[in-house]
């Protein structure tokens, strides 16, 4: 075994990345870097998590005040298509803004003739290394993104004197100016506004730089600085030239004027130039060794809390891309599952730290000006999935950015609840952005209702915060944060319910995320009277409200109302085949029996409404079977968790195997059944979407330990091929940690502390 390669903790390759999905991610929650590792020319794609298009704004209701009431009446009469067309025309507003790439740091070494090339990412230290020999000299480049020092740092060393020569430059697709002076390249820039006219398709969106200050976007300053041992450094035509050094140390800092979701980044912007300069100054003063030590200590404090060991044979020594290919051909490589698990934890540590933005569709890594789905927060599954493994795998503080997002969305969502629904409390729809957009998106175009009109996301997002309380037992959090949020959400849901023809309380009309059924004339329609998921979320929030009020001893009017409503809620309806009826009525036929969303199974996972031995679990199993296994990356991820909750370990593992199918580097959007992993282990929807990485990590944790009302269950879904193994540092409800060891599929040791 190579000394510096651990089969469950290292990604490594014997060639440089050609495509972005082969490059390797580094991050400190705020600054993201994708390192290509080219010997002759290094490219590092950089991100900062507040670089988004746009500025604070709110879109009011476009159509008449009573649109929702009218749609509701139509849906109660089962005039679903009419309800849809009305909402499409009068209820949807502008789409979200998009997450932006900062730019590339390019190091041009004037070519190389690499021999013995290797690059690797050590997940346990968060350090990326490139090594090769060229023209008789051995080169080593190491880099990381430091959370304690808020900089990206790289050291370039050679085993020969004066062998380090290169040109360094910064490039950006944003509006900006690049200058070089002394030992620095500076990039000063500004983000555009993303505009789209009503009625146009998404592809017609344009980026504009408005004249009016109140409409201008976020400003930023990025600095790349070089210190050398020997040799000389001088600026030349906006670049920096390093010649004949023994070694070089690069530090990169960036700060932006973003000052909160509701403040103009220009008129009320946060200072950014001086902070960027002082980041660089501090890093230069500390130097490589101290920066590295502080980074590794900080990283390990989180990473080392939890570890999975599934054994593994010689396959683990191969380069990661080869391992993926060989695994697809049936080679047994148990350490690859552990690597996928650890990579999910690594991406949490690198992508979401206290005080940073929550991870978006691509975490914090995006190189495109117009990224797929705007690289936004899609909150009808994707953002929530990003946070599934965080608590279980012992990284509770990394979930705080999600808490911030939800608190701010609750503010923005009050206005949306009032204007669109004339309701108290707050709500948000199927996606959001840095500016906490909470209105239903769309542009009046055909089909927008199937995703845009879904005012249920606040309830789902809160499920993740409820878990934070379950895991940590933090009473202050319950009192000051969780209970007020759950109350606001419950208030909205309670105001929205009315009776169906059987006297059951329903949230009407409703969609089941992004899915539609076929009307008798063949038209597709997403709007029904209500849906299984909608009612599952309402039930979950009502139940939680009562549990929390009970714990706090603060029952009031809202609790009284909710207590009365709970038994009258429309429950699950089963289809003729015994599956869960997605639109909560019999006879509505799905447009696509293999649809990627499995929203109707919310009660099984992530909620805890249906236990594995509940008679309803059979309906869940039947639904999953009818849906089939295949799907987009995140769809596979969700199904791993569902089968784990159903305690079928072999089926869960089958889905992990599908997620480990190597997808070549193509980046096109594909909704067909093509999920997998890119060579860099990033989840392929396709395209890259980070949720599947997190979904797989949480699924693996769910296979090993599950929470239950009567205490934890160990190895509830252990696959037959994971015969021997151990896991250390998984968390369970009640602020406890678990270590387990098993042999021949049987638990041999367990420790709860
Ligand atoms: C939802 C999913 C898509 C994709 C997008 C970002 O709309 O249905 O598959 O993941 O979010």
Boltz pocket constraint, residues with backbone or C-beta under 6 A from the ligand:
constraints:
  - pocket:
      binder: B
      contacts: [[A, 361], [A, 373], [A, 378], [A, 382], [A, 451], [A, 514], [A, 596], [A, 632], [A, 634], [A, 685], [A, 689]]
      max_distance: 6.0
